[in-house]
């Protein structure tokens, strides 16, 4: 007797499995997950913030790379392009040196730069004479004195004349330098003179008393705090300072008398610090004639070609100065316009 089950038809469907009703009732029914309310909006905001941060980071990287590229380019250009002088021809010409603005150690009218330009002008054998064109209110008596002494030395060494041409103003330390010239030419409306010395400052003692501010100053030396603006003025120290500037004034007067000689027509106001227009300066012997640069080159020196020996900033130096001054402001604007990096 064969008890084996009959062969299964492969096309026959199997009956569904029998489940225990107790187990089926106890099994949890799977329900689809439902996102919490506002989930899509939160996800969109997160994605937006993420993209904004990435853009901000890229902008900052670009900003800093641009700064470094500009700085490197300026440094390279500055080294390759030194302060330039106009090349002097071999034919006879008039040598020009410009004195503009304040005379001080950190300006283009410093003694260092002016003396360097004057040396180049005097040493050029093709330069028949030197014209110092001035448009300056003055400045440091020390810097002016250095230039004055060097002009006197170069004149004697190279046997060349120096002419000063005044544009708008030649006052105080600028006139100190002009006194070294053989002749001074002015415009009738130029401002000339101001032969004097000043030492200025402020005093805040009364304001401090009103505000209830106490000045605490410790010094080693009785006069170390001399002319301190927050300390009442000391009569003895004031007299000392006055005597010092009086001595410098006398040095200034001696230079003008030596330079102008018998042409100078002294009056009680000549050395009082007053200034005059060009016409009056000629009458007082502080200047010689009316004339400009072209007139002096053509009619006096007899060399119409004018060559400028003044050192000028090249383009890289000018850009570097402007970039340095504007860099802080640009950084602040960039901080305000770019989103913060988290």
Secondary structure, 3 states (H helix, E strand, C coil): CCCCCCCCCCCCCCCCCCCCHHHHHHCCCCCCCCCCCCHHHHHHHHHHHHHHHHHHHHHHHHHHHHHHHHHHHHHHHHHHCCCECCCCCCCCEEEEEEEECCECCCCCCCHHHHHHHHHHHHHCCCEEEEEEEEEECCECHHHHHHHHHHHHHHHHHHCCCEEEEEEEEEECHHHHHHCCCCEEEECCCCEEECCCCCCCCCCCHHHHHHHCCCCCCCCCCCCCCCCCCCCCCCHHHHHHHHHHHHHHHHHHHHHHHHHHHHHCCCCCCCCCCCEEEHHHHHHCCCCCEECCHHHHHHHHCCCCCEEECCCECCHHHHHHHHHHHHHHHHHHHHHHHCCCCC
